[in-house]
Amino acid sequence: MFLLYAALSSVILLFFAYMIYKAHDDELKREVVCDQRLSKSFDGYTIFFIADIHRRTIKEHTLNQIDDEIHLVLIAGDLRERGVPYKRTRNNIVKLKRWNAPIYFVMGNNDYEGDYNRLQTILKNEGVTILNDRYDVIRKDGIEMELYGFDFYRNNEERPAFDWSKKPNTYRILLTHTPDSFYDLDGVKHEINLVFAGHTHGGQIRFGPIALYPKGGISKDKQTYVIVTEGYGYSLLPFRLQTNAQCHIITLKKKEDTSSKMV
């Protein structure tokens, strides 16, 4: 009986040790979005994407694996949470400045747990653009691409509306913390070409298909590409199961339109 109890205890300890390991074992995920609506000027444009850092310190070892030319850095909220030292938050941002690329950030629910004004000051001092319910224009070779950012709202109906009718042929990217803030855009979702979101952690702890949220990944909502990361950090406890601690290299590629080619 004692041996059975000892064996069972060992299995349980190994199981929890594995979940802790998964919560800290970084996956640098490289993905390509091919879209014929993309301008040729942005063909090969490369984005570093991360969200839900929470309590973690970004690993230098992970960033050192990136030898790509990074044109843009996107942070989809939950850069920190209650109790995280602001020095750690600042150091994480400094690490993402290594590519000398513009950094854009939107607030997540956990970012509001601390001193918002202090966080905002840190971000501004480090040159990070906070896209809370506004957009910025990115230019390359004289061509414009619009990057929109949504603030975090517990009720998406409270979010201010954009005038999507302007510049109808401009490629549009949406950076938001929660995927639902995009899916709740009834009637205007088609105005957005590409979405970056986090928040769900891919369910964080999954038992096959059983989890609080779907797995992360790239999907399409009609003609809109939606990228939902499983997040770099974790909520509540440092455990993951069947999900990954992710950050991403996203390369945009111009997909040639072959529909008019003669056969």
N, C-alpha and C positions, 0 to 999 in steps of 0.2 A: 504493500500500500504506500509506504514511504517512497519507494522508487517511482511509482506511478505519479505521485504528487510532485516529486522533484522533476520528472520528465515534463509534466504538464507545465510547471512553473517555468522551466527553461524555454519551452516552446512559446509561452506568452511573452517572456522577456525578449526573445529573439524577434517576435512579431512587432513589438513596440520599438525595438531598436531599428528594425528595418524601416518602419514608418518615419522615424526620426531621420534616418539616413536619406530617405526619399525627399523629405522636406528641405534638405540642405544640399542635395546633389543636383547641380545646375544642368539644365538642358539648353544649349544654344541652338535654337531651331532656325534653320535657313529655309525660306519659302519664297516663291516667285508668284506674283500676280500678273497675269497676262490680260491686257485689256486693250481692245482696238480703239477705244475712245481716248486713250492717253496720247498726248502730243509726243511727237518724235523727240522733242527737246528733252523730255523727261524719261526717255527710254534708257533703262539702266539705272535710274534714280534709286538710291539705296537708303533704307530707313532702319534705324535701330529702335525697337519697340519694347517697352517694359511697363509693367503695371503691378500694383499690389505688393510693393516691397515690404510694407509693414515694419516688422522689427528687425529685418535682416540687414546685413552689411553686404553690399555688392562685392563679389569676389573679383579680385584683380586677375586671378588665373583665368576666369571665364572671359573677361574683357580682352586679355592678352591673346586669346585665340582668334580675335577679329583682325584680319589684315585687309579687309575691304575698305574702300573709300566710303565713309558714311556721310551722307548729305543732310540728314535730318534725324533728330532724336525726339521720340514721342513718349510721354509718360502719362498713362491713362489712370491717374488717381491712386489713392491710398499709398502715397509716398511714405507715410508714417502712420502711427496710431498713438493713442494715449500712453504716456510713460516712456516713449522713445526719446532719448536725448537729442536735442536739436543739433548738437555737434555731429552726431551720426547722420542725421538727415543732410546736413551741409556736405559732409564728406562723400556721401553717395552721389550728390549732384556734381561735386568736383570731379569724381571719377568719370562721369558721363560727358565731361567737357574735353576729354582727351582728343576727340576728333575735330575740335574747333567747328562743330556744326551747330546750327540753331537748335535750341532745346525748347519744346513746347510742353505745357503741363495743364491738365484739368483736375479739379478737385474731386476727390472721392469722399464717401461718407466718413471714413475714419480720419481723414485729414481735418475735419471739423471738430474732432474731439479735443484738440489742444488749442493753443493760442494761434488763431488764424492770422492775426496781424504779424506775429513773429515769423510764422512760416512764409507769409507773403514777402516780408522784408528779406529773408534769406534767399528766396528764389530770385527776387529782383536784383539783389546784390551780386548774385552769381550769373546774371544775364539770362535767366529763364523767363520765357514769355508765358504768362498765365492766360489761357484762353477760356475765360468763364463767360459763356453766352456771347461770344463775339468770334470774328474770323480775322485771319491774316492772309495776305497775298504773298505767295512764293513765286519768285521769278527766276527763269533760267533761259538764257539765249533769247530774251525778249518775250518769252511766252509765260503766261500766268497760270498758276494753279492755286486754288483757294483751300485753306485749311480752317475748318470750323471746330469750335470747342464748346461742349455743353458743361455747364456747372452741374453739381449734383443736386437733384431734387427727389425727395421721397415720393412726391406726386408729380409725374411728368407733365400733367396738364397745367402746372404752374409755370413751366418753363417759357420764357419769352420766345416769340416766333420770329424766324428769319424771313426776309423777303427773298425767296429762292428764285424769283422770276428774273433777277438781274443776271446778266452774263450767262445766258442759258447754255452756251457751248463750252464753258470753262470746266475743267476737271475739278471735282470737289471731293475732299477728304474730310471725314468727321472723326474727331477724337472725343470719346466719351467714356465715362467710368462704367456705366451700366449698359449692357446690350439693349435692354428694354427701352431706353430713351430713344434709340433709333427705331425699334419695332413699333413704338407708339406713335410714330409720325405718319398718321393716316393721310394718304393722298399726296404726300410730297417726298416719300422715300426714294422715288425714282430720280429725284434731283441730285442725289448723292451717289457718287461712284464707288467709294471705298470707305469702310468703317473700321476703326480700331477701338476695341473695348476690352474691359477686364471684369473685375468684381466677383465673378462666379467661382474662380479658382478651379474650374472644371469639376466642381463638386468636392474637391480636395480629398475626401475619403470616399472611395467608391467600392461597391461590392458588385462587380459586373455592371449591369445597367442600372443598378439601384444607387441613387445619389440625389442630393438636393438640387443639383444643376447638371446640365448636359456637359459632355466633354468639350474642351476647347478645340479650336481649329479654324479652318477657312470654309465658309459656306457662301451660298448666293441667295439673296432675296430678290428674285426676278433678275434685274441687271446689276444689282449692287453687291459687291464683294464685302463680306463681313468677317473680320478677323477677331476672334475672341481668345485671348490668352488664358492659360491656366494659372497665370500669376507667378511672380518670383518668390513671394513670401507665403505666409499662412495666417489663418485666423484662429484665435483662441489658443490652440495647442500646436506644438511643432510636429504635426503628423501629416503625412500624405500616404495615400494608397491608391494605386492605379491612376495617379495623376503625376505631373512633373512640375518642378520649379523652373519656370521657363523665362527666357528672354529671347528676342527674335531679331533676325536680319531679314527684312522684307525688301525684295528687289522688284521694282515696277518695270514691266516690259511692254512695249508696244506690240500688240497682236495685230498682224496684218489682216485686213478684211478680204477674204477670198470669195465672198458671196457673188461678186460680179465677174469673176474670172470665167472665161469661155472654156468649155470642156471639149 
